[in-house]
Amino acid sequence: MDRTPTGRRWPVTLQHGDVTLRPMRQRDATDWERVRRHNAGWLRPWEATLPPSATPGPQTYGSLVRNLNRQARQGRMLPWLIIYQPQEHGRSSRPVMAGQLTVSGIVGGSAASAQIGYWIDQRLAGRGLTPLAVAMAMDYCFGELQLHRIEVAIRPENARSLRVVEKLGFRSEGIRPRYLHIDGDWRDHLIFALNVDEVGESMINRLQRQVDQGGRDQDQQPSSQL
């Protein structure tokens, strides 16, 4: 199976309104570690862990960035930071590291699919950043990479992350028992997906219409990171 869909090569940066998706950099280490430390309790119930028999992954931020960027150059994933730079009084404020979004498991060929996982700083939850970031990533994957399907896995207990896929109009595909190792054990996950022919327009436009109709988003807990 072809693992390299057509499209731009890494690194790739996307921007829309107040939100930018950009690659992780070595010089982001201090900010990234600070945000992760501040959000440790907020993120722990929803993030991937390794079963006892698994080989340990990268042990430092630097090795993590090198590993993710290597996979990105191979066309296997898109590891982005979510950067928030709101407009205040007509001027751009200082950019803030708001979280992370990763498109993983990218395959071409007859599958042409990928999965999306994300997390957001609790202090910035409720501002609609996560749905917009997911919409931006999906527009890139459907448009530039010409993928057919995007999937998101969410624990049934994660009500706020379920609201993200609801806002974006994802289709529910049911539950996968003990699907991912999360917070120290194998956890059930609900699976949501969209095919490119179900979208019919850009995901950003689709989201904006939902926001215009329904008011502010409730984005907030992270999905499961694959």
N, C-alpha and C positions, 0 to 999 in steps of 0.2 A: 504494500500500500504506500502511495506517495505521501510523505510526511511534510512536504513543503508546499502549501498552497501558494497560488500566485499572489502578488501584492508587493508593497514596499518592504525593503529589508530593514532590520533592526539597526540602529535605534529609531523609534518613532515617538513623536510627541503630538498629542491632540489637545485642542483648546476649544471651549465653548462657554461664553459668558464668563462667570466667575471661576470656572473649574478648568484645570489643566491636568491631563494625564501625561506624565513624563517618566522616563526610565529612572531607576534607582542609581545613585552615584555613590562612590566611596566617601565623598565629602558630606554626604547626608547622615553619616553614622551618628553624630551627636544628637541631632534632631530626632532621628528615627528611634534611637534607644530611649530618649526622653519620653516620646509619645507612647511607646510601647510600655514603658515602666508605669507611666501615669494610668494607663488603661488595662493593666494586667488583670484585674478582677473582672472588668467589663468584657474582655475578650476570651478569657480562659474557658468558659462553658461551650464555646462554639468553634474553637480552632482545632486543627488536626494535631494528633499526637502519634507516636510510633508504638506499635505493639512490641512486646519484649524481644521477639526474635528479629526485629528489623535492624538494618544497618543504620547507625546514627548519621544524620544529615550534617550540613555545615554548622560549625560550632561558634563562629564569629560573624558579625555583620559583614566584614570584608569578604569572607569566604562565601557567604550567602549571595552577595551581589555578584561575585564572579561566577558562581554556579548558575544563577538565574539568567544573567546576560549571555552566558555560553549557550544555554538552552534556547534563549530568544534568537540568537544568531543562527541556530540550527532550525529555526522555524517551528519549534515545539511549544513555545509559550510567549506571552506578552506580559512581563512583570512591571506594572506601572505604580508609581506613587500618585495619590490624589492630592493636588495642590489647590488650595482655596485662596483666592485673591479678590475679596469683595470690593465693590465700588462704594466709596463713602464721600458724600458731598461732591460728586462728579469726578473724584480722583481715585485712583487705584490704591488700596491699602497694601501693607506688607504681605507678601505671599506666606501662607501657613501650610505646613504639612498636615493634611487632614486624615489621611489613611492610605490604604493600599488596595489596588484591584489587580487581579491576576487572571489572565485568560490562559488556561492550561489544557493539556491533552489535545493540542491542535493536530488534526490529521486532515489530509487531503483525500484524493482518490474517491472511492465509492462512498465513503462516510462523510467527508467534508464537514467536520464538526469540531466543537470545542466546549469546554466548561468554563464558567466564570465564578470566581470566589472573591470576596471583598471583606474589608473591615474599615470602620470609621471611628475617629476619636469621639468619645462620648460627649465631650464639650461642644462638638459641632453637630451632634445628632439633632434631627428635626428641621434641618434647613434644606432638605431636598438634594443634598450633595450625592448621596449614594445612587438614587434612581438616575440622576443625570449622568454620573460616571458610567453606570452600566449601559445606558442608552448610547453614550459616545463610543464605548468599546464595541458594542454590537454593530453600530453603523460601520465602524472600521472593518470588523470581521466579515460582515455581509457584503460590504462594498469593495474594499481593497483586497481582502483575502479570498473573496468569493466562497465563503463557507455556506453550507446549507442549513446547519442546525447549531443552536446554542443552548446549553443546558445549565441549570442552577440547582444545586442540592442544598436543602435547608432542613434543619431539625424541626420536627413538629411543634416543639415547645417554643420556637423562636418566632413569636407573633409579629414582632416589628420587622424582621427580615421578610416574612411572608407578605407584609404590606408592600414591600419593594416590588416583588414579582406581580402582585395584584395591580399596582399602579402601571406597570409596563405591559400588562395584558398577557403574561405568560400562560401557557396551557398546562394544567396539572396532568401528570402522568402516573400519579399514585405513589405508593410507598415502597422503598427498598429496605427490607429488614437488615439491621446490623451492617449497613452499607459502608460507613467510614469510621475509622478509629479517631474519636473526638473526646477530649477531656478524660483520657485514660481508659476508654472502653469502646467497644464497637457499638455504634449508635444507629438507630433507624433514621432514615432521611426521606422527606418528600421530594419528588423530582418534578421540576418545571422546565419546559422547553418552548422554544419558538423556532420554526423553520422560516427561511427567508421569504417563501411565498405566502406566509401568513401575515407578514408585516405590511406589505403594500405601500409603505412610505418610510421615511426615516424614523428611527426609534426616538430621536430627539423631538420631532414633530408630534409623534404619537404621545409622548410623555407630556409635552406642553399642552396638548388638548385635554388630557386627563387632569392636569393641574388647574387649567382654566375652569374646568367643570366642577372640580371637587375641592378646591382650596389647597392649603399647604400639605406637603407630604409628611409622612410619619416614619421616615426611613430607618431603622436605626441600628439594630443589632447587626453584627456581621453575618454573612452566610458562612457555610463551611468552606475552608480553604483546602483545595485539593493539592 
